[in-house]
Amino acid sequence: MKDMRPAGRMWHLYKMGGITPALTSMFDVQSAQQMAFMRSMMKEQRKNSLYDIPLDTVELVVFDLETTGFSPYNGDEIISVGAVAVNGDAIMEDQSFYSLVNPKRLIPEQVIELTGITNEMVDQAPDLYQGLRAFLEFVQQKVLVAHGTGHDKHFLNSALWKTSKVSLSHRMIDTMMIGKWLNPKLGKYDLDTLLQFYGIDISLRHHALEDALMTAKLWSSYMNEIRSRDIHSLGDLYTHLGNH
């Protein structure tokens, strides 16, 4: 008699028709499709060797997340995503992305006050998978840039694992790390301090798209200084930041 426990059933279905029918039978069809799509995107990203691309022509997406708190592993969720494309140091403001995300939980009052995003605003917003998929379709295979990437990377990895059981494979650049390298005596490296230091107008803070646009302007301001240090490719930049 065949073993129809989960592992045995999976193996039987795999032999009968392959892993896709097996996955589809073990999860609902939508979940299997979600996993297949995300895994395909992450696999394609891993194929890309970006190190030799000149910084003058590298295609980037500068992004920002707003969240219900600081810990995705303790129940906090993404509530909005904003992003803008950058080629070299040219900000492509006509190529931008913004979406609210339904966190499926109440947004704390202090976060509502900080971001202006209310529970009513996210009630009809895309769910986590829909928002994440739309964002990744905008990003494609481009390098991701954010200010203080640890926070954003943790939330993206948590979201990818929760929806698709994969991890983020895109390369990331942290504008905070670059700021510390270029200005070691500045002391503070939060976004507001660096924007003021580089003379960039501060518009609406804690709005994902506005923060992404200001971070893109910060990246653009860095470029002349980076070039002056004989760093001309993405690989040069990663190597140098890795040593500081």
Buried (B, 14 or more C-beta within 10 A) or exposed (E): EEEEEEEEBBBBBBEEEEEEEBBBBEEEEEBBBBBBBBBEBBEEBEEBEBEEBEBEEBBBBBBBBBBBEEEBEEEBBBBBBBBBBBBBBEBBEEEBBBBBBBBEEEBEEEBBEEBEBEEEBBEEBBBBBBBBBBBBEBBEBBBBBBBBBEBBBBBBBBBBBEBBEBEBBBBBBBBBBBBBBBBEEEEEBEBEBBBEBBEBEEEEEBBBBBBBBBBBBBBBBBBEBBEEEEBEBBBBBBEBBEEE
